[in-house]
Amino acid sequence: MTLRIHMSPTYTTPDQADGGIRRVVDALAAGLPAHDITLVSDPAQADLCAVHGTMRPARDDLPLVTHNHGLYWHEYDWRGRWADDANAACIANMIRADAVTAPSAWVATEVMPTPCDC
């Protein structure tokens, strides 16, 4: 049985140095069919939603995989709230997600919850 995934973002134009998320999305789009996984553009046809970064899942009633590419450092002056808002969106996705991935061990370490001594 083929798993159908609605992934966001999607890209329809050639890469114009769009960045890390673009490279991961393109690699997934190229590699997933070998594992009997199909990307679908219509969320109504999906069995699962996959989002990158701050993207919101197209449907809240499906399992969610969030691909977290990192957070903005809180020690840096980003000039405005946009970085805090982006971090909040990423964190909300991770809380809601059934699975969280990271493109590297370093990013995974940075976004992993730290055990507390409660």
Secondary structure, 3 states (H helix, E strand, C coil): CCEEEEEECCCCCCCCCCCHHHHHHHHHHHHHHHHCEEECCCHHHCCEEEEECCCCCCCCCCCEEEECCCCCCCCCCCCCCHHHHHHHHHHHHHHHCCEEECCCHHHHHHHCCCCCCC
